[in-house]
Structures are given as C-alpha cells and as structure tokens.
Amino acid sequence: MLNTYFRVIVGVMVLLSVVLSVYVSPNWMWFTVFIGLNLIQSAFTKWCLLETILQKLGVKKGPVSCSN
C-alpha cells in the first residue's frame, strides 16, 4: 500500500511541476529536478522523507512489487 501512495504522490508532484513550468514560470522545472534527485538519493540510502511521512500517517507497508 505504501508503494502505491508513494507512486501516486510523486507522479502528481511531477505532473504539477510540469504544468506550473508551462503556465507560470519555467523555474518550476527545478522542482522536478529536486524530485528526481530525491529519488536517486533514496535508491542509494534506502531512506525517503515521503515514505517516513506516510508511515507516520498510518500507511502500512505492503509487498514490494510493481504488479500490485
């Protein structure tokens, strides 16, 4: 379940930053860069702030699989 919430939230943030960069200011692309760097960092450190926040909100860890 955590994996699903994580993917939805990150996907919405990326799409939102792209829309904002088109309609508001190109500087919003830096938010997309930040998201990408955070994903790369979490792959190496196995720690992600969003995951920690979701767990504190009560979202349960589920099986780690792309097919869920």
Predicted model as a PDB file, atoms N, CA, C, CB and O in Angstrom, pLDDT in the B-factor column:
MODEL        1                                                                  
ATOM      1  N   MET A   1       0.818  -1.189   0.000  1.00 82.00           N  
ATOM      2  CA  MET A   1       0.000   0.000   0.000  1.00 82.00           C  
ATOM      3  C   MET A   1       0.864   1.256   0.000  1.00 82.00           C  
ATOM      4  CB  MET A   1      -0.932  -0.004   1.198  1.00 82.00           C  
ATOM      5  O   MET A   1       0.556   2.225  -0.694  1.00 82.00           O  
ATOM      6  N   LEU A   2       1.939   1.240   0.772  1.00 86.00           N  
ATOM      7  CA  LEU A   2       2.845   2.382   0.836  1.00 86.00           C  
ATOM      8  C   LEU A   2       3.409   2.693  -0.550  1.00 86.00           C  
ATOM      9  CB  LEU A   2       3.987   2.110   1.832  1.00 86.00           C  
ATOM     10  O   LEU A   2       3.519   3.856  -0.938  1.00 86.00           O  
ATOM     11  N   ASN A   3       3.761   1.652  -1.283  1.00 87.00           N  
ATOM     12  CA  ASN A   3       4.311   1.801  -2.621  1.00 87.00           C  
ATOM     13  C   ASN A   3       3.325   2.519  -3.545  1.00 87.00           C  
ATOM     14  CB  ASN A   3       4.679   0.433  -3.197  1.00 87.00           C  
ATOM     15  O   ASN A   3       3.719   3.371  -4.341  1.00 87.00           O  
ATOM     16  N   THR A   4       2.051   2.172  -3.435  1.00 88.00           N  
ATOM     17  CA  THR A   4       1.024   2.791  -4.267  1.00 88.00           C  
ATOM     18  C   THR A   4       0.870   4.269  -3.951  1.00 88.00           C  
ATOM     19  CB  THR A   4      -0.308   2.079  -4.081  1.00 88.00           C  
ATOM     20  O   THR A   4       0.865   5.103  -4.856  1.00 88.00           O  
ATOM     21  N   TYR A   5       0.744   4.597  -2.668  1.00 91.00           N  
ATOM     22  CA  TYR A   5       0.631   6.005  -2.265  1.00 91.00           C  
ATOM     23  C   TYR A   5       1.850   6.797  -2.731  1.00 91.00           C  
ATOM     24  CB  TYR A   5       0.476   6.120  -0.731  1.00 91.00           C  
ATOM     25  O   TYR A   5       1.720   7.904  -3.253  1.00 91.00           O  
ATOM     26  N   PHE A   6       3.032   6.218  -2.538  1.00 91.00           N  
ATOM     27  CA  PHE A   6       4.264   6.886  -2.916  1.00 91.00           C  
ATOM     28  C   PHE A   6       4.271   7.219  -4.403  1.00 91.00           C  
ATOM     29  CB  PHE A   6       5.466   6.019  -2.564  1.00 91.00           C  
ATOM     30  O   PHE A   6       4.569   8.350  -4.787  1.00 91.00           O  
ATOM     31  N   ARG A   7       3.946   6.247  -5.231  1.00 91.00           N  
ATOM     32  CA  ARG A   7       3.960   6.460  -6.684  1.00 91.00           C  
ATOM     33  C   ARG A   7       2.940   7.492  -7.125  1.00 91.00           C  
ATOM     34  CB  ARG A   7       3.700   5.155  -7.406  1.00 91.00           C  
ATOM     35  O   ARG A   7       3.223   8.312  -7.999  1.00 91.00           O  
ATOM     36  N   VAL A   8       1.759   7.460  -6.531  1.00 94.00           N  
ATOM     37  CA  VAL A   8       0.724   8.428  -6.888  1.00 94.00           C  
ATOM     38  C   VAL A   8       1.153   9.841  -6.506  1.00 94.00           C  
ATOM     39  CB  VAL A   8      -0.606   8.073  -6.202  1.00 94.00           C  
ATOM     40  O   VAL A   8       1.022  10.765  -7.308  1.00 94.00           O  
ATOM     41  N   ILE A   9       1.661  10.016  -5.293  1.00 94.00           N  
ATOM     42  CA  ILE A   9       2.058  11.345  -4.824  1.00 94.00           C  
ATOM     43  C   ILE A   9       3.209  11.889  -5.663  1.00 94.00           C  
ATOM     44  CB  ILE A   9       2.461  11.297  -3.339  1.00 94.00           C  
ATOM     45  O   ILE A   9       3.172  13.047  -6.079  1.00 94.00           O  
ATOM     46  N   VAL A  10       4.218  11.080  -5.916  1.00 94.00           N  
ATOM     47  CA  VAL A  10       5.361  11.543  -6.707  1.00 94.00           C  
ATOM     48  C   VAL A  10       4.923  11.843  -8.142  1.00 94.00           C  
ATOM     49  CB  VAL A  10       6.497  10.485  -6.698  1.00 94.00           C  
ATOM     50  O   VAL A  10       5.365  12.834  -8.723  1.00 94.00           O  
ATOM     51  N   GLY A  11       4.077  11.017  -8.712  1.00 95.00           N  
ATOM     52  CA  GLY A  11       3.572  11.267 -10.063  1.00 95.00           C  
ATOM     53  C   GLY A  11       2.799  12.572 -10.160  1.00 95.00           C  
ATOM     54  O   GLY A  11       2.962  13.327 -11.118  1.00 95.00           O  
ATOM     55  N   VAL A  12       1.950  12.839  -9.161  1.00 96.00           N  
ATOM     56  CA  VAL A  12       1.182  14.092  -9.135  1.00 96.00           C  
ATOM     57  C   VAL A  12       2.124  15.284  -8.991  1.00 96.00           C  
ATOM     58  CB  VAL A  12       0.149  14.080  -7.976  1.00 96.00           C  
ATOM     59  O   VAL A  12       1.927  16.309  -9.644  1.00 96.00           O  
ATOM     60  N   MET A  13       3.140  15.161  -8.147  1.00 95.00           N  
ATOM     61  CA  MET A  13       4.082  16.275  -7.962  1.00 95.00           C  
ATOM     62  C   MET A  13       4.851  16.570  -9.248  1.00 95.00           C  
ATOM     63  CB  MET A  13       5.068  15.959  -6.824  1.00 95.00           C  
ATOM     64  O   MET A  13       5.067  17.735  -9.582  1.00 95.00           O  
ATOM     65  N   VAL A  14       5.266  15.535  -9.970  1.00 95.00           N  
ATOM     66  CA  VAL A  14       5.985  15.742 -11.228  1.00 95.00           C  
ATOM     67  C   VAL A  14       5.073  16.412 -12.256  1.00 95.00           C  
ATOM     68  CB  VAL A  14       6.520  14.398 -11.778  1.00 95.00           C  
ATOM     69  O   VAL A  14       5.466  17.386 -12.897  1.00 95.00           O  
ATOM     70  N   LEU A  15       3.854  15.887 -12.411  1.00 96.00           N  
ATOM     71  CA  LEU A  15       2.921  16.479 -13.368  1.00 96.00           C  
ATOM     72  C   LEU A  15       2.570  17.915 -13.004  1.00 96.00           C  
ATOM     73  CB  LEU A  15       1.653  15.644 -13.449  1.00 96.00           C  
ATOM     74  O   LEU A  15       2.479  18.776 -13.879  1.00 96.00           O  
ATOM     75  N   LEU A  16       2.372  18.175 -11.716  1.00 96.00           N  
ATOM     76  CA  LEU A  16       2.063  19.528 -11.259  1.00 96.00           C  
ATOM     77  C   LEU A  16       3.215  20.486 -11.564  1.00 96.00           C  
ATOM     78  CB  LEU A  16       1.760  19.526  -9.752  1.00 96.00           C  
ATOM     79  O   LEU A  16       2.985  21.614 -12.000  1.00 96.00           O  
ATOM     80  N   SER A  17       4.445  20.045 -11.338  1.00 96.00           N  
ATOM     81  CA  SER A  17       5.587  20.919 -11.600  1.00 96.00           C  
ATOM     82  C   SER A  17       5.737  21.200 -13.093  1.00 96.00           C  
ATOM     83  CB  SER A  17       6.871  20.295 -11.052  1.00 96.00           C  
ATOM     84  O   SER A  17       6.141  22.298 -13.475  1.00 96.00           O  
ATOM     85  N   VAL A  18       5.419  20.229 -13.935  1.00 94.00           N  
ATOM     86  CA  VAL A  18       5.489  20.453 -15.378  1.00 94.00           C  
ATOM     87  C   VAL A  18       4.409  21.452 -15.806  1.00 94.00           C  
ATOM     88  CB  VAL A  18       5.329  19.116 -16.148  1.00 94.00           C  
ATOM     89  O   VAL A  18       4.686  22.364 -16.584  1.00 94.00           O  
ATOM     90  N   VAL A  19       3.195  21.287 -15.308  1.00 96.00           N  
ATOM     91  CA  VAL A  19       2.112  22.222 -15.638  1.00 96.00           C  
ATOM     92  C   VAL A  19       2.456  23.630 -15.156  1.00 96.00           C  
ATOM     93  CB  VAL A  19       0.777  21.754 -15.009  1.00 96.00           C  
ATOM     94  O   VAL A  19       2.249  24.600 -15.885  1.00 96.00           O  
ATOM     95  N   LEU A  20       2.979  23.749 -13.940  1.00 97.00           N  
ATOM     96  CA  LEU A  20       3.359  25.055 -13.413  1.00 97.00           C  
ATOM     97  C   LEU A  20       4.495  25.681 -14.232  1.00 97.00           C  
ATOM     98  CB  LEU A  20       3.776  24.929 -11.945  1.00 97.00           C  
ATOM     99  O   LEU A  20       4.536  26.897 -14.417  1.00 97.00           O  
ATOM    100  N   SER A  21       5.402  24.853 -14.713  1.00 96.00           N  
ATOM    101  CA  SER A  21       6.508  25.400 -15.508  1.00 96.00           C  
ATOM    102  C   SER A  21       6.024  25.901 -16.863  1.00 96.00           C  
ATOM    103  CB  SER A  21       7.598  24.344 -15.704  1.00 96.00           C  
ATOM    104  O   SER A  21       6.606  26.833 -17.418  1.00 96.00           O  
ATOM    105  N   VAL A  22       4.977  25.302 -17.398  1.00 96.00           N  
ATOM    106  CA  VAL A  22       4.432  25.739 -18.683  1.00 96.00           C  
ATOM    107  C   VAL A  22       3.600  27.000 -18.513  1.00 96.00           C  
ATOM    108  CB  VAL A  22       3.584  24.628 -19.315  1.00 96.00           C  
ATOM    109  O   VAL A  22       3.729  27.935 -19.304  1.00 96.00           O  
ATOM    110  N   TYR A  23       2.743  27.042 -17.486  1.00 97.00           N  
ATOM    111  CA  TYR A  23       1.778  28.124 -17.356  1.00 97.00           C  
ATOM    112  C   TYR A  23       2.188  29.254 -16.404  1.00 97.00           C  
ATOM    113  CB  TYR A  23       0.493  27.561 -16.903  1.00 97.00           C  
ATOM    114  O   TYR A  23       1.636  30.351 -16.482  1.00 97.00           O  
ATOM    115  N   VAL A  24       3.151  29.000 -15.506  1.00 97.00           N  
ATOM    116  CA  VAL A  24       3.523  30.026 -14.533  1.00 97.00           C  
ATOM    117  C   VAL A  24       4.941  30.531 -14.788  1.00 97.00           C  
ATOM    118  CB  VAL A  24       3.405  29.477 -13.105  1.00 97.00           C  
ATOM    119  O   VAL A  24       5.145  31.700 -15.119  1.00 97.00           O  
ATOM    120  N   SER A  25       5.917  29.637 -14.630  1.00 96.00           N  
ATOM    121  CA  SER A  25       7.309  30.040 -14.801  1.00 96.00           C  
ATOM    122  C   SER A  25       8.155  28.802 -15.089  1.00 96.00           C  
ATOM    123  CB  SER A  25       7.835  30.789 -13.539  1.00 96.00           C  
ATOM    124  O   SER A  25       7.951  27.757 -14.472  1.00 96.00           O  
ATOM    125  N   PRO A  26       9.101  28.910 -16.022  1.00 96.00           N  
ATOM    126  CA  PRO A  26       9.997  27.782 -16.288  1.00 96.00           C  
ATOM    127  C   PRO A  26      10.825  27.362 -15.075  1.00 96.00           C  
ATOM    128  CB  PRO A  26      10.921  28.129 -17.420  1.00 96.00           C  
ATOM    129  O   PRO A  26      11.358  26.253 -15.040  1.00 96.00           O  
ATOM    130  N   ASN A  27      10.933  28.241 -14.087  1.00 96.00           N  
ATOM    131  CA  ASN A  27      11.702  27.899 -12.884  1.00 96.00           C  
ATOM    132  C   ASN A  27      11.090  26.750 -12.093  1.00 96.00           C  
ATOM    133  CB  ASN A  27      11.822  29.109 -11.993  1.00 96.00           C  
ATOM    134  O   ASN A  27      11.771  26.155 -11.257  1.00 96.00           O  
ATOM    135  N   TRP A  28       9.824  26.425 -12.335  1.00 95.00           N  
ATOM    136  CA  TRP A  28       9.198  25.293 -11.652  1.00 95.00           C  
ATOM    137  C   TRP A  28       9.836  23.964 -12.057  1.00 95.00           C  
ATOM    138  CB  TRP A  28       7.702  25.263 -11.951  1.00 95.00           C  
ATOM    139  O   TRP A  28       9.641  22.957 -11.376  1.00 95.00           O  
ATOM    140  N   MET A  29      10.590  23.946 -13.149  1.00 95.00           N  
ATOM    141  CA  MET A  29      11.280  22.708 -13.538  1.00 95.00           C  
ATOM    142  C   MET A  29      12.317  22.312 -12.502  1.00 95.00           C  
ATOM    143  CB  MET A  29      11.949  22.870 -14.908  1.00 95.00           C  
ATOM    144  O   MET A  29      12.693  21.143 -12.417  1.00 95.00           O  
ATOM    145  N   TRP A  30      12.789  23.281 -11.705  1.00 96.00           N  
ATOM    146  CA  TRP A  30      13.724  22.947 -10.628  1.00 96.00           C  
ATOM    147  C   TRP A  30      13.071  22.044  -9.597  1.00 96.00           C  
ATOM    148  CB  TRP A  30      14.243  24.218  -9.955  1.00 96.00           C  
ATOM    149  O   TRP A  30      13.749  21.241  -8.956  1.00 96.00           O  
ATOM    150  N   PHE A  31      11.762  22.167  -9.431  1.00 95.00           N  
ATOM    151  CA  PHE A  31      11.047  21.267  -8.518  1.00 95.00           C  
ATOM    152  C   PHE A  31      11.085  19.835  -9.060  1.00 95.00           C  
ATOM    153  CB  PHE A  31       9.575  21.735  -8.323  1.00 95.00           C  
ATOM    154  O   PHE A  31      11.248  18.882  -8.298  1.00 95.00           O  
ATOM    155  N   THR A  32      10.936  19.693 -10.368  1.00 94.00           N  
ATOM    156  CA  THR A  32      11.043  18.370 -10.996  1.00 94.00           C  
ATOM    157  C   THR A  32      12.447  17.810 -10.807  1.00 94.00           C  
ATOM    158  CB  THR A  32      10.694  18.448 -12.502  1.00 94.00           C  
ATOM    159  O   THR A  32      12.610  16.620 -10.536  1.00 94.00           O  
ATOM    160  N   VAL A  33      13.459  18.657 -10.949  1.00 95.00           N  
ATOM    161  CA  VAL A  33      14.848  18.223 -10.728  1.00 95.00           C  
ATOM    162  C   VAL A  33      15.028  17.765  -9.285  1.00 95.00           C  
ATOM    163  CB  VAL A  33      15.845  19.369 -11.057  1.00 95.00           C  
ATOM    164  O   VAL A  33      15.670  16.745  -9.032  1.00 95.00           O  
ATOM    165  N   PHE A  34      14.465  18.511  -8.341  1.00 94.00           N  
ATOM    166  CA  PHE A  34      14.551  18.135  -6.926  1.00 94.00           C  
ATOM    167  C   PHE A  34      13.927  16.762  -6.683  1.00 94.00           C  
ATOM    168  CB  PHE A  34      13.859  19.191  -6.048  1.00 94.00           C  
ATOM    169  O   PHE A  34      14.490  15.941  -5.958  1.00 94.00           O  
ATOM    170  N   ILE A  35      12.779  16.515  -7.280  1.00 94.00           N  
ATOM    171  CA  ILE A  35      12.111  15.226  -7.111  1.00 94.00           C  
ATOM    172  C   ILE A  35      12.987  14.104  -7.668  1.00 94.00           C  
ATOM    173  CB  ILE A  35      10.730  15.231  -7.807  1.00 94.00           C  
ATOM    174  O   ILE A  35      13.150  13.063  -7.032  1.00 94.00           O  
ATOM    175  N   GLY A  36      13.543  14.320  -8.851  1.00 94.00           N  
ATOM    176  CA  GLY A  36      14.421  13.311  -9.451  1.00 94.00           C  
ATOM    177  C   GLY A  36      15.644  13.024  -8.605  1.00 94.00           C  
ATOM    178  O   GLY A  36      16.011  11.865  -8.408  1.00 94.00           O  
ATOM    179  N   LEU A  37      16.279  14.077  -8.103  1.00 94.00           N  
ATOM    180  CA  LEU A  37      17.459  13.887  -7.249  1.00 94.00           C  
ATOM    181  C   LEU A  37      17.104  13.163  -5.956  1.00 94.00           C  
ATOM    182  CB  LEU A  37      18.104  15.237  -6.925  1.00 94.00           C  
ATOM    183  O   LEU A  37      17.876  12.337  -5.468  1.00 94.00           O  
ATOM    184  N   ASN A  38      15.936  13.472  -5.404  1.00 93.00           N  
ATOM    185  CA  ASN A  38      15.494  12.801  -4.187  1.00 93.00           C  
ATOM    186  C   ASN A  38      15.267  11.309  -4.446  1.00 93.00           C  
ATOM    187  CB  ASN A  38      14.208  13.453  -3.650  1.00 93.00           C  
ATOM    188  O   ASN A  38      15.600  10.477  -3.603  1.00 93.00           O  
ATOM    189  N   LEU A  39      14.707  10.973  -5.597  1.00 92.00           N  
ATOM    190  CA  LEU A  39      14.501   9.556  -5.934  1.00 92.00           C  
ATOM    191  C   LEU A  39      15.835   8.830  -6.096  1.00 92.00           C  
ATOM    192  CB  LEU A  39      13.672   9.425  -7.228  1.00 92.00           C  
ATOM    193  O   LEU A  39      15.983   7.692  -5.649  1.00 92.00           O  
ATOM    194  N   ILE A  40      16.802   9.483  -6.730  1.00 95.00           N  
ATOM    195  CA  ILE A  40      18.126   8.872  -6.885  1.00 95.00           C  
ATOM    196  C   ILE A  40      18.795   8.697  -5.529  1.00 95.00           C  
ATOM    197  CB  ILE A  40      19.015   9.728  -7.809  1.00 95.00           C  
ATOM    198  O   ILE A  40      19.369   7.645  -5.248  1.00 95.00           O  
ATOM    199  N   GLN A  41      18.722   9.725  -4.686  1.00 94.00           N  
ATOM    200  CA  GLN A  41      19.316   9.654  -3.350  1.00 94.00           C  
ATOM    201  C   GLN A  41      18.688   8.522  -2.543  1.00 94.00           C  
ATOM    202  CB  GLN A  41      19.145  10.993  -2.610  1.00 94.00           C  
ATOM    203  O   GLN A  41      19.395   7.786  -1.854  1.00 94.00           O  
ATOM    204  N   SER A  42      17.371   8.378  -2.622  1.00 92.00           N  
ATOM    205  CA  SER A  42      16.703   7.342  -1.834  1.00 92.00           C  
ATOM    206  C   SER A  42      17.054   5.937  -2.321  1.00 92.00           C  
ATOM    207  CB  SER A  42      15.195   7.542  -1.881  1.00 92.00           C  
ATOM    208  O   SER A  42      17.009   4.984  -1.543  1.00 92.00           O  
ATOM    209  N   ALA A  43      17.398   5.803  -3.586  1.00 92.00           N  
ATOM    210  CA  ALA A  43      17.809   4.492  -4.103  1.00 92.00           C  
ATOM    211  C   ALA A  43      19.114   4.034  -3.467  1.00 92.00           C  
ATOM    212  CB  ALA A  43      17.960   4.541  -5.628  1.00 92.00           C  
ATOM    213  O   ALA A  43      19.315   2.840  -3.245  1.00 92.00           O  
ATOM    214  N   PHE A  44      20.002   4.983  -3.175  1.00 94.00           N  
ATOM    215  CA  PHE A  44      21.294   4.635  -2.587  1.00 94.00           C  
ATOM    216  C   PHE A  44      21.254   4.562  -1.068  1.00 94.00           C  
ATOM    217  CB  PHE A  44      22.332   5.633  -3.011  1.00 94.00           C  
ATOM    218  O   PHE A  44      21.916   3.713  -0.471  1.00 94.00           O  
ATOM    219  N   THR A  45      20.484   5.442  -0.438  1.00 93.00           N  
ATOM    220  CA  THR A  45      20.481   5.489   1.027  1.00 93.00           C  
ATOM    221  C   THR A  45      19.373   4.650   1.650  1.00 93.00           C  
ATOM    222  CB  THR A  45      20.345   6.913   1.489  1.00 93.00           C  
ATOM    223  O   THR A  45      19.391   4.385   2.853  1.00 93.00           O  
ATOM    224  N   LYS A  46      18.408   4.231   0.832  1.00 89.00           N  
ATOM    225  CA  LYS A  46      17.233   3.471   1.313  1.00 89.00           C  
ATOM    226  C   LYS A  46      16.399   4.273   2.306  1.00 89.00           C  
ATOM    227  CB  LYS A  46      17.681   2.159   1.968  1.00 89.00           C  
ATOM    228  O   LYS A  46      15.708   3.690   3.142  1.00 89.00           O  
ATOM    229  N   TRP A  47      16.454   5.592   2.228  1.00 90.00           N  
ATOM    230  CA  TRP A  47      15.653   6.460   3.080  1.00 90.00           C  
ATOM    231  C   TRP A  47      14.988   7.521   2.231  1.00 90.00           C  
ATOM    232  CB  TRP A  47      16.514   7.106   4.182  1.00 90.00           C  
ATOM    233  O   TRP A  47      15.618   8.120   1.360  1.00 90.00           O  
ATOM    234  N   CYS A  48      13.706   7.752   2.490  1.00 88.00           N  
ATOM    235  CA  CYS A  48      12.955   8.759   1.754  1.00 88.00           C  
ATOM    236  C   CYS A  48      12.025   9.473   2.735  1.00 88.00           C  
ATOM    237  CB  CYS A  48      12.150   8.117   0.571  1.00 88.00           C  
ATOM    238  O   CYS A  48      11.294   8.830   3.489  1.00 88.00           O  
ATOM    239  N   LEU A  49      12.060  10.785   2.719  1.00 89.00           N  
ATOM    240  CA  LEU A  49      11.239  11.574   3.630  1.00 89.00           C  
ATOM    241  C   LEU A  49       9.750  11.309   3.414  1.00 89.00           C  
ATOM    242  CB  LEU A  49      11.536  13.060   3.454  1.00 89.00           C  
ATOM    243  O   LEU A  49       9.000  11.187   4.382  1.00 89.00           O  
ATOM    244  N   LEU A  50       9.319  11.219   2.171  1.00 89.00           N  
ATOM    245  CA  LEU A  50       7.901  10.973   1.897  1.00 89.00           C  
ATOM    246  C   LEU A  50       7.453   9.639   2.485  1.00 89.00           C  
ATOM    247  CB  LEU A  50       7.635  10.997   0.385  1.00 89.00           C  
ATOM    248  O   LEU A  50       6.355   9.543   3.032  1.00 89.00           O  
ATOM    249  N   GLU A  51       8.279   8.626   2.380  1.00 90.00           N  
ATOM    250  CA  GLU A  51       7.948   7.321   2.954  1.00 90.00           C  
ATOM    251  C   GLU A  51       7.800   7.420   4.471  1.00 90.00           C  
ATOM    252  CB  GLU A  51       9.026   6.282   2.591  1.00 90.00           C  
ATOM    253  O   GLU A  51       6.878   6.842   5.047  1.00 90.00           O  
ATOM    254  N   THR A  52       8.699   8.144   5.112  1.00 89.00           N  
ATOM    255  CA  THR A  52       8.636   8.341   6.557  1.00 89.00           C  
ATOM    256  C   THR A  52       7.342   9.055   6.946  1.00 89.00           C  
ATOM    257  CB  THR A  52       9.857   9.143   7.044  1.00 89.00           C  
ATOM    258  O   THR A  52       6.681   8.666   7.909  1.00 89.00           O  
ATOM    259  N   ILE A  53       6.986  10.090   6.203  1.00 91.00           N  
ATOM    260  CA  ILE A  53       5.749  10.835   6.478  1.00 91.00           C  
ATOM    261  C   ILE A  53       4.532   9.944   6.310  1.00 91.00           C  
ATOM    262  CB  ILE A  53       5.636  12.055   5.554  1.00 91.00           C  
ATOM    263  O   ILE A  53       3.630   9.962   7.148  1.00 91.00           O  
ATOM    264  N   LEU A  54       4.495   9.165   5.239  1.00 91.00           N  
ATOM    265  CA  LEU A  54       3.346   8.283   5.006  1.00 91.00           C  
ATOM    266  C   LEU A  54       3.216   7.232   6.106  1.00 91.00           C  
ATOM    267  CB  LEU A  54       3.472   7.596   3.642  1.00 91.00           C  
ATOM    268  O   LEU A  54       2.105   6.910   6.528  1.00 91.00           O  
ATOM    269  N   GLN A  55       4.336   6.703   6.568  1.00 91.00           N  
ATOM    270  CA  GLN A  55       4.286   5.709   7.648  1.00 91.00           C  
ATOM    271  C   GLN A  55       3.775   6.336   8.937  1.00 91.00           C  
ATOM    272  CB  GLN A  55       5.675   5.091   7.880  1.00 91.00           C  
ATOM    273  O   GLN A  55       3.022   5.698   9.673  1.00 91.00           O  
ATOM    274  N   LYS A  56       4.167   7.571   9.222  1.00 94.00           N  
ATOM    275  CA  LYS A  56       3.680   8.252  10.428  1.00 94.00           C  
ATOM    276  C   LYS A  56       2.195   8.572  10.328  1.00 94.00           C  
ATOM    277  CB  LYS A  56       4.470   9.538  10.669  1.00 94.00           C  
ATOM    278  O   LYS A  56       1.512   8.705  11.343  1.00 94.00           O  
ATOM    279  N   LEU A  57       1.697   8.696   9.097  1.00 93.00           N  
ATOM    280  CA  LEU A  57       0.266   8.927   8.889  1.00 93.00           C  
ATOM    281  C   LEU A  57      -0.537   7.626   8.948  1.00 93.00           C  
ATOM    282  CB  LEU A  57       0.038   9.614   7.545  1.00 93.00           C  
ATOM    283  O   LEU A  57      -1.765   7.644   8.854  1.00 93.00           O  
ATOM    284  N   GLY A  58       0.157   6.504   9.104  1.00 92.00           N  
ATOM    285  CA  GLY A  58      -0.530   5.232   9.291  1.00 92.00           C  
ATOM    286  C   GLY A  58      -0.639   4.353   8.070  1.00 92.00           C  
ATOM    287  O   GLY A  58      -1.341   3.342   8.106  1.00 92.00           O  
ATOM    288  N   VAL A  59       0.039   4.707   6.979  1.00 89.00           N  
ATOM    289  CA  VAL A  59       0.002   3.869   5.783  1.00 89.00           C  
ATOM    290  C   VAL A  59       0.885   2.656   6.021  1.00 89.00           C  
ATOM    291  CB  VAL A  59       0.467   4.660   4.518  1.00 89.00           C  
ATOM    292  O   VAL A  59       2.045   2.785   6.414  1.00 89.00           O  
ATOM    293  N   LYS A  60       0.326   1.479   5.781  1.00 87.00           N  
ATOM    294  CA  LYS A  60       1.052   0.228   6.026  1.00 87.00           C  
ATOM    295  C   LYS A  60       1.933  -0.133   4.845  1.00 87.00           C  
ATOM    296  CB  LYS A  60       0.075  -0.912   6.314  1.00 87.00           C  
ATOM    297  O   LYS A  60       1.580   0.106   3.690  1.00 87.00           O  
ATOM    298  N   LYS A  61       3.085  -0.712   5.152  1.00 82.00           N  
ATOM    299  CA  LYS A  61       3.943  -1.241   4.101  1.00 82.00           C  
ATOM    300  C   LYS A  61       3.293  -2.496   3.543  1.00 82.00           C  
ATOM    301  CB  LYS A  61       5.378  -1.539   4.633  1.00 82.00           C  
ATOM    302  O   LYS A  61       2.806  -3.344   4.290  1.00 82.00           O  
ATOM    303  N   GLY A  62       3.292  -2.601   2.238  1.00 75.00           N  
ATOM    304  CA  GLY A  62       2.764  -3.790   1.582  1.00 75.00           C  
ATOM    305  C   GLY A  62       3.884  -4.523   0.888  1.00 75.00           C  
ATOM    306  O   GLY A  62       5.054  -4.176   1.056  1.00 75.00           O  
ATOM    307  N   PRO A  63       3.544  -5.529   0.113  1.00 70.00           N  
ATOM    308  CA  PRO A  63       4.582  -6.237  -0.638  1.00 70.00           C  
ATOM    309  C   PRO A  63       5.223  -5.297  -1.655  1.00 70.00           C  
ATOM    310  CB  PRO A  63       3.994  -7.482  -1.347  1.00 70.00           C  
ATOM    311  O   PRO A  63       4.539  -4.482  -2.273  1.00 70.00           O  
ATOM    312  N   VAL A  64       6.509  -5.411  -1.820  1.00 63.00           N  
ATOM    313  CA  VAL A  64       7.230  -4.558  -2.756  1.00 63.00           C  
ATOM    314  C   VAL A  64       7.231  -5.244  -4.122  1.00 63.00           C  
ATOM    315  CB  VAL A  64       8.692  -4.276  -2.259  1.00 63.00           C  
ATOM    316  O   VAL A  64       8.010  -6.164  -4.372  1.00 63.00           O  
ATOM    317  N   SER A  65       6.351  -4.782  -4.989  1.00 52.00           N  
ATOM    318  CA  SER A  65       6.233  -5.376  -6.314  1.00 52.00           C  
ATOM    319  C   SER A  65       5.596  -4.368  -7.254  1.00 52.00           C  
ATOM    320  CB  SER A  65       5.406  -6.686  -6.268  1.00 52.00           C  
ATOM    321  O   SER A  65       4.715  -3.603  -6.859  1.00 52.00           O  
ATOM    322  N   CYS A  66       6.042  -4.373  -8.485  1.00 54.00           N  
ATOM    323  CA  CYS A  66       5.466  -3.459  -9.480  1.00 54.00           C  
ATOM    324  C   CYS A  66       4.111  -3.951  -9.970  1.00 54.00           C  
ATOM    325  CB  CYS A  66       6.416  -3.295 -10.667  1.00 54.00           C  
ATOM    326  O   CYS A  66       3.376  -3.192 -10.601  1.00 54.00           O  
ATOM    327  N   SER A  67       3.773  -5.183  -9.700  1.00 48.00           N  
ATOM    328  CA  SER A  67       2.499  -5.735 -10.200  1.00 48.00           C  
ATOM    329  C   SER A  67       1.325  -5.478  -9.260  1.00 48.00           C  
ATOM    330  CB  SER A  67       2.639  -7.228 -10.424  1.00 48.00           C  
ATOM    331  O   SER A  67       0.192  -5.823  -9.597  1.00 48.00           O  
ATOM    332  N   ASN A  68       1.564  -4.878  -8.084  1.00 46.00           N  
ATOM    333  CA  ASN A  68       0.474  -4.625  -7.141  1.00 46.00           C  
ATOM    334  C   ASN A  68      -0.251  -3.363  -7.446  1.00 46.00           C  
ATOM    335  CB  ASN A  68       0.985  -4.572  -5.745  1.00 46.00           C  
ATOM    336  O   ASN A  68      -1.197  -3.008  -6.743  1.00 46.00           O  
TER     337      ASN A  68                                                      
ENDMDL                                                                          
END                                                                             
